[in-house]
Structure formats: structure tokens, C-alpha cells
Amino acid sequence: MSDRSVGLLPLARIYASMGKRREVVQALRPSRRTARLTVGALLALIYSALGDRDRAIAELEKGVQTRS
């Protein structure tokens, strides 16, 4: 995962807490392509902040399956 992709995750979290869905999607685009183990937990937090609990749970389940 590139440093840039990881660096965008906190920004996506901030956008999510502000309810700025379009900005979250744009910030996550590079991360979703390269997402791996610990990123799943961060993505779960972001989706949860957006109120998308189904996607948040899906990210957590991926982590359980890969034991991350």
C-alpha cells in the first residue's frame, strides 16, 4: 500500500464524520484498490461514521476471515 493511500484514510474519516459522502468516496478510491489487513478496520470506522453499517460489518468480517 502506498503512503499516499494510507494518508488519505484519516482524511476520509474526517469527511465521514462531517457527512461528506462524495469526498469520502474520492478519498477512499486509491485505498480501496490497495486495501489489505489493518485498513479494513479503518474502513469499517469510516463506513460506520457514514451510517453504512452493512459495509462496516462487511469490512470487519473480511478482517476476521483473514485474521487481521
C-alpha positions as CSV (number, residue, x, y, z in Angstrom):
1,M,0.0,0.0,0.0
2,S,1.4,3.4,-0.9
3,D,2.0,6.1,1.8
4,R,-0.5,8.3,-0.1
5,S,-3.3,5.7,0.2
6,V,-2.7,5.3,3.9
7,G,-2.5,9.1,4.4
8,L,-6.0,9.5,2.8
9,L,-7.7,7.2,5.3
10,P,-7.7,9.8,8.2
11,L,-9.0,12.4,5.8
12,A,-11.8,10.0,4.7
13,R,-12.7,9.5,8.4
14,I,-12.9,13.3,8.9
15,Y,-15.1,13.7,5.8
16,A,-17.3,10.8,7.0
17,S,-17.8,12.4,10.4
18,M,-18.9,15.6,8.6
19,G,-21.3,13.6,6.4
20,K,-19.5,14.5,3.2
21,R,-20.1,11.2,1.3
22,R,-18.7,12.3,-2.1
23,E,-15.4,13.4,-0.5
24,V,-15.2,10.1,1.4
25,V,-15.7,8.1,-1.8
26,Q,-13.0,10.1,-3.6
27,A,-10.5,9.8,-0.7
28,L,-11.1,6.0,-0.4
29,R,-10.8,5.3,-4.1
30,P,-6.9,4.8,-4.0
31,S,-7.2,2.9,-0.7
32,R,-9.9,0.5,-1.8
33,R,-7.7,-0.6,-4.7
34,T,-4.8,-1.5,-2.3
35,A,-6.7,-2.2,0.9
36,R,-5.3,-5.0,3.0
37,L,-5.4,-6.2,6.6
38,T,-5.4,-3.3,9.1
39,V,-7.0,-0.9,6.6
40,G,-10.2,-3.0,6.9
41,A,-10.7,-1.8,10.5
42,L,-10.2,1.8,9.4
43,L,-12.7,1.4,6.6
44,A,-15.2,-0.1,9.0
45,L,-14.9,3.0,11.1
46,I,-15.4,5.3,8.1
47,Y,-18.4,3.4,6.8
48,S,-19.9,3.3,10.3
49,A,-19.5,7.1,10.6
50,L,-21.3,7.4,7.3
51,G,-24.1,5.3,8.8
52,D,-23.4,2.5,6.3
53,R,-23.4,-0.3,8.9
54,D,-23.7,-3.1,6.4
55,R,-20.4,-2.1,4.7
56,A,-18.8,-1.5,8.1
57,I,-19.7,-5.0,9.2
58,A,-18.6,-6.5,5.8
59,E,-15.1,-4.9,6.3
60,L,-14.9,-6.3,9.9
61,E,-15.9,-9.8,8.6
62,K,-13.2,-9.6,6.0
63,G,-10.7,-9.0,8.8
64,V,-12.0,-12.0,10.7
65,Q,-11.7,-14.2,7.7
66,T,-8.1,-13.0,7.0
67,R,-7.3,-12.9,10.7
68,S,-6.1,-9.4,10.6
